[in-house]
Amino acid sequence: MSELLLRAVIGLLPVVCFLVTLMAMDSYKLVSLRLVAVVIALGAASAGLSYAANVSMLAGLGLDLDIYARSVGPLFEEIAKGLVVVVLLRTHRIGFLVDAAILGFAVGTGFAVVENLYFLE
């Protein structure tokens, strides 16, 4: 169990460090830590929804797993992450380009956490 935890921390450390660096470099500090945490959770939820969509579509299309994973699967994943950013834009949570970078990467961080933990099993 401790080896799995160590591998998870090592795998997720670069993503989390980059997000922290982006937040530290933001001179306006308009993006709150609470919003970043919510967006990370939304990214994790989008990973779960992408997984469910990919499982059902893989069964429905009858494609080989390798072909599906290279062509169709990423489409659902990127749309799910993009929808979070679109909602943030539409609700006026993103004011500046740096806000978009921080929150967009936060979505990716949440997605990466779930995806990496899934692949570590």
C-alpha positions, 0 to 999 in steps of 0.5 A: 500500500505504501508503494502505491501511495509513493507512486501516486505522490510522485506521479501527481507531484509535477501537476500539483507543483505547476498549478501552485506555481501558476497561482504564485505567479498570478500578481492580481490574485483574483482566483481564490483557493476555494475556486481552484479547489472547486474546479479541481473537483469539477475536473475530477468529476469530468474524469468520472463522466468521461470514463462512463461515457467511454465505457458505454461508447466503447461497448456501443461502437464495437471498436477495438480498444486501441483504436477507440483509445487513440481516436474517440476516447480523447474526444469525450475527455477534452469536451468534458474538460472544456465544458468546465472552462466554458461554464466558468467563462459564461458565469464570469469566473474568468476575468483575465488570461492568467485566470483562464490558465490557472482554472484551465490547468486546475480542471486538468489537474483534477482530471489527471488525479483521477486518471493517474489513480485509475492507472496505478491500480 
